[in-house]
Amino acid sequence: QVQLVESGGGLVQPGGSLRLSCAASGITFKLYAMGWYRQAPGKQRELVASITSDGSTNYVESVKGRFTIFRDNAKNTAHLQMNSLAPEDTAVYYCNAKFSGGRGLNYWGQGTQVGVSS
């Protein structure tokens, strides 16, 4: 059974930092691209950052220079370091795993809430 378990969400003040973690089980982690998505109330889910199986990263423009995605294949974990958080970063953040070989293998975590407010 595939599980993606997120942790690290919370409430912070503007300018603060959080690190989200995603622990994966039930998949050959190193073969999956990992992504962090977010969904704010009333908005569509958007891709925030992704990292391929070989470590290439991609970010949505609004988080470039503030967020960093990285992975630890030995521990089957993916992380999103979020610095200089702003109120517009408030959302539920979801971890995603997509098999690099296609086949439609795509998994989601349950989400973790991030709130940025003074």
C-alpha positions as CSV (number, residue, x, y, z in Angstrom):
1,Q,0.0,0.0,0.0
2,V,1.4,3.4,-1.0
3,Q,1.5,6.1,1.6
4,L,2.7,9.6,1.5
5,V,2.6,11.3,4.9
6,E,3.2,15.0,5.2
7,S,4.3,16.8,8.3
8,G,5.7,20.2,9.3
9,G,2.8,22.5,8.6
10,G,1.7,25.1,11.1
11,L,1.0,28.8,11.7
12,V,3.9,31.3,11.3
13,Q,4.3,35.0,11.1
14,P,5.2,36.7,7.8
15,G,8.9,36.4,7.2
16,G,9.0,33.1,9.1
17,S,10.1,29.7,7.9
18,L,8.7,26.2,7.8
19,R,10.0,22.9,6.5
20,L,7.5,20.4,5.2
21,S,8.4,16.7,5.0
22,C,6.9,13.9,3.0
23,A,7.6,10.3,4.0
24,A,6.9,7.8,1.3
25,S,6.3,4.1,1.7
26,G,5.1,1.4,-0.7
27,I,7.0,2.7,-3.7
28,T,10.5,2.6,-5.1
29,F,11.1,6.1,-4.1
30,K,14.2,6.8,-6.2
31,L,12.1,6.1,-9.4
32,Y,9.5,8.8,-8.6
33,A,9.5,12.5,-9.2
34,M,8.3,14.3,-6.1
35,G,6.2,17.5,-6.0
36,W,4.6,19.9,-3.6
37,Y,1.3,21.4,-4.5
38,R,-0.8,23.8,-2.6
39,Q,-4.5,24.8,-2.6
40,A,-5.7,27.9,-1.0
41,P,-9.4,28.4,-0.2
42,G,-11.4,29.1,-3.4
43,K,-8.4,28.5,-5.6
44,Q,-7.2,25.7,-7.8
45,R,-4.5,23.4,-6.7
46,E,-1.1,24.6,-8.1
47,L,2.3,23.0,-8.4
48,V,4.7,24.8,-6.1
49,A,7.9,22.8,-6.6
50,S,9.0,19.6,-8.1
51,I,12.1,17.4,-8.1
52,T,12.8,14.7,-10.6
53,S,14.3,11.3,-9.8
54,D,17.7,12.6,-10.8
55,G,17.4,15.8,-8.8
56,S,16.4,18.5,-11.2
57,T,14.1,21.0,-9.6
58,N,11.4,23.4,-10.8
59,Y,9.5,26.1,-9.0
60,V,6.5,28.3,-9.6
61,E,7.7,31.9,-10.1
62,S,6.1,33.2,-6.9
63,V,8.3,31.0,-4.6
64,K,11.6,31.2,-6.5
65,G,14.4,32.3,-4.2
66,R,12.3,31.5,-1.1
67,F,11.4,27.8,-1.3
68,T,13.8,24.9,-1.8
69,I,12.7,21.3,-2.6
70,F,15.1,18.5,-1.9
71,R,14.9,14.8,-1.4
72,D,16.7,12.0,0.5
73,N,16.4,8.8,-1.5
74,A,18.1,6.8,1.4
75,K,15.2,7.8,3.7
76,N,12.4,7.9,1.2
77,T,11.6,11.5,2.1
78,A,11.0,14.7,0.2
79,H,11.1,18.2,1.8
80,L,10.1,21.7,1.1
81,Q,12.0,24.4,2.9
82,M,10.0,27.5,3.0
83,N,11.6,30.8,3.9
84,S,10.3,34.4,3.9
85,L,6.8,33.2,4.1
86,A,4.0,35.6,3.2
87,P,0.3,35.5,3.8
88,E,-0.3,34.5,0.2
89,D,1.5,31.3,0.9
90,T,-1.3,30.2,3.2
91,A,-2.8,27.0,1.8
92,V,-3.0,23.3,2.3
93,Y,0.2,21.7,1.0
94,Y,0.1,18.3,-0.7
95,C,2.9,15.9,-1.4
96,N,2.8,14.1,-4.8
97,A,4.7,11.2,-6.2
98,K,4.7,10.5,-9.9
99,F,6.4,7.5,-11.4
100,S,9.2,8.6,-13.8
101,G,8.3,5.8,-16.2
102,G,4.7,7.0,-16.7
103,R,2.1,4.3,-16.4
104,G,-0.2,6.7,-14.7
105,L,1.3,6.0,-11.3
106,N,0.5,9.1,-9.3
107,Y,0.0,9.3,-5.6
108,W,-1.0,12.0,-3.1
109,G,-0.6,12.7,0.6
110,Q,-3.4,13.9,2.8
111,G,-2.2,17.5,3.0
112,T,-0.8,19.7,5.7
113,Q,-2.0,23.2,6.5
114,V,0.3,26.1,6.3
115,G,-0.9,29.5,7.7
116,V,1.0,32.7,7.5
117,S,-0.5,35.5,9.5
118,S,0.5,38.2,12.0
